[in-house]
């Protein structure tokens, strides 16, 4: 087995452990690591989305058992995000266009990770931004389409927006993000496989199976132990630095 794949698998396992402990899938970091490894750009979304699915499935079940998923509030967000994620996965982009969109998305994700503590404070002193009935479907559609296109589950964008709008308490927002990542990753992966063909997508999955084993094990550890090796704020900052570094390399190389 290629040594670089083993190193990637260990990094993926560590990423899954950290993200699973806070209810996320880790798609943005998987994409960043894969981009650094210079894999075929067409395989990046397939691998990252499948890793998301593996990690957040356990988290979603855990949140459901704890009664933190409010389906009556979540369905408006999911209503159009699922078909949008599928359409995003079906989008055929040239490498330059894909890498540009990926770089911008990673840069936005990194910035959101850095400013999320400030968003939490703004939420504590601010008011309800909007109660418009189109707010949830519009946000879900936009983030769902992006998640299917580039292979980022979307929770990293959704959670700060919900925090800032006082949509729910932080635990329920984490549960909502977990469900959002799961269903949109499934839809986006379906679109990606239809675009590339099951045989081509299957080859990518088989070739990088150690990565999926790594996130499966890491996700379970994160879900069970809720790793506290570093304060969450430092985990987010270090992750943000990695994502921003990769975004800079993609956009300015």
Secondary structure, 3 states (H helix, E strand, C coil): CCHHHHHHHHHHHHHHHHHHCCCCCCHHHHHHHHHHCCCCHHHHHHHHHHHHHHHHHHHHHHHHHCCCCCHHHHHHHHHHHHHHHHHHHHCCCCHHHHHHHHHHHHHHHHHHHHHHHHHHHHHHHCCCCCCCCCHHHHHHHHHHHHHHHHCCCCHHHHHHHHHHCCCCCHHHHHHHHHHHHHHHHHHHHHHHHHHHCHHHHHHHHHHCHHHHHHHHHHHHHHHHHCCCCCCHHHHHHHHHHHHHHHHHHHHHC
